[in-house]
Amino acid sequence: MPGSLTAYELLLEIDQRCRSLAAGLVPAQAQDNIWSGIGFRIGEYTCVAPIAEIAEILHEPRFTALPGVKPWVRGVANLRGQLLPIMDLCGFFAIDSSQVRKQRRVLVLEYKDVFVGLQVDEVLGMQHFAQADLDTTAQVLPPALLAPYVKGHFAGETTWWVFSPFALAQAPQFWAVAV
């Protein structure tokens, strides 16, 4: 057919389109200097969890309450055929929770044998910081309740506490759920 592209010409055209679309992307070398995480809020505290420590973000699912557990254990939900315990972080840390239910989300944590949903007041989306801005010194102390799970902070207009769900999953008091 006259006017149709040969396979080679078609590949060249695809290559040119890909290169033009990739022109605005951050080079891989520059990404090494960027720290990315999932921003969220529990009470008045603005936190960010390393992206590798969050498997999924859900709207608050329907759950079944469990008898004989502490109040911060919301219950269990069915997530694609798997039981997902839902733990309220505000309740666990004894922080006043937001009253706006529609903003609440559940951060799904999968770590070793742990599969649990961490209910937060609000998810603030992906957050990106310069790796050099991560302050892990103890000059600015995190709230005492969060301290064992905070691995530093990013300062700015807002202080973003780097919260480690993996550290929380290893805490015996987090698993002491029976009353």
N, C-alpha and C positions, 0 to 999 in steps of 0.2 A: 504494500500500500504506500503510495507516495505521501510524504509528510509525516509518516509515523516514525517514532524514535526506535533506534536499535537498542538492544539490551544495554550496550555500553553507554550510549547517550542517556538512557533513562537513569542508569546508575550515577552518571556525572551530575545530572539534574538533582537527584535525591541528595547527593553529597553536598552540592552547593546550598540547597535549602537547609540542610542540617547545620552546616557551618554558619549560615546567616542567623539561624535561630539560636545557636549556641554563643553567638558573639556577646550577648548581654549577660551570660552566666559568669559566676565568680570562678576564677581558675582554681584548680585543685590545690595548688600551693597556698593560695590565700585562705582556703577553707581550713587549713591546718591551724590557723591562728584564731579561728572562730569557735566559741563554745555555744552549743545549742541545747535547749531544753524546753520542757513543757511548763509554762507559767500557770500558776493556780493560786487561789486565795483560800485560806482557812481563817475565818474570823477577820481580824484586822491585819493579819500577816500575809505578805506577798512572798510566795515561794516559787522556786523553779526546780524541777527534777530533771536530772540528766535524761536525755531522750532515750538512751539505751535501757533505762530502768522502767519505762512505761510501755506496756505491750499494746494498750488500746485505751481509748477514751469513750465512755458511754454516757448517754442521758441516763438519769436515775431510773434503773429498771424496776419493774414490779418485783417485790421480794416477799418472802414468807418469814414472819417473825419467829424467833426461836425462844422457847421457854428456858429459864434457868441460866441466862447469860447476862452479862453486864449491859447497861443501857446503850453503850456505844456500838454494840454489835447489832446492826440494823436487822439482819436476817440473812437468808440465802435466796439467790436469784438463779433462774435457769438461763444460762448463756450458751446457746447452741447445743443443748443437751448435757452441759457440764454444770455442776453446782458451783456457784460463785458466792462465797461469803462476802457480805457487804459490811465494812467497818467505817464508822463515822469518825473522821479525824478530829473534828471539832469536839465531839464527845470524848474521844480518847485523851485529848490534851486539855480537857475542861476549858475550852474556849467558847465564848458566845458565838453561836452560829448565825448566819444570815437567815432572815425569815423568808427570803425570796426563793421558793422551792424550784421554780422553773430554771434558775441559773445553776442549780446543783448538778454536778457531774460525778462520775465514778471513774477513777484512774485504775485500770486493771494492771495488776502486778503479777508477773510470772517470774519466779526466782527459785531455782532448784526445784523442790517439791511444793513450793508455795504458789497458790493460785487464789488471789484475793482481790476484791474491789475496795478501793479507798475513796470514800465519799468526801468531796471537797465542796466548798461553797460556790466556787466559780472557776472555770478554766479560762485562762487569759491567752491561750494560743501559744504558738511557737515563739520562743524568745532567743535572740542571738546576741552574744556579747563577745568582746575581744577577750581572748584567752588571758592576755596579760592583765586584764582588769579583775580577774578572780582574786579576791583577798581571802587567804586562809589563815591569816594571823588572828590572834585573839584580842586585837585592839578594840574591835567592835564586837561585843558579845551578843549572840543571838538570844531570843527569849528563852528563859531557863527551861521551859517545858519542851521546846524544840531542840535544845542544844545537843543532845546525844545523836541527833539525826541530821544535823546541819554540818556541811563540809566546807563552809565558807560563805561569802556573799559577793554580790556585785552592787556597788554603790552608784548612785545617780539621783535623779529626782525621787526615785523609789528605791528602797533597799530590797533587793531580791535575795532571799535566803536560799542557798543551794541545799535542798532537802533530798536526802537519799532514801527512797523507798526500800532499797536493798538493806540498809542499816536498820530500818524499822522492822523488816521481816525477820531479822536476826535477834530482835529484842524479846527476851522471855516474857516481859510484862505485856507485850502486845498479844501474846498467845494465852495469857491467863484470863480467859473469857468467862469462866464459870463464876456464878455468884456464890 
